[in-house]
């Protein structure tokens, strides 16, 4: 088995989806397992990285620092909300 975290999470997703296909009664919990593994794969979003990306995209004069921080917070909030 691989020590690569992404490969391990991919294996978990594949196994969960295999269980869902073989056992329709288990489809919902298997899909939840796959979804949770996918969330782990994504990792946490870094507020500083979001702010830096916004600043890099909009330029110095387009948005104030306060507006960039508020926008970054909105991005983080949206990322935390379930789809």
Secondary structure, DSSP 8 states (H G I E B T S, - for coil): ----HHHHHHHHHHHHHHHHHH-GGGHHHHHHHHHHHHHHHH----HHHHHHHHHHHH-TTTS-HHHHHHHHHHHHHHHHS--
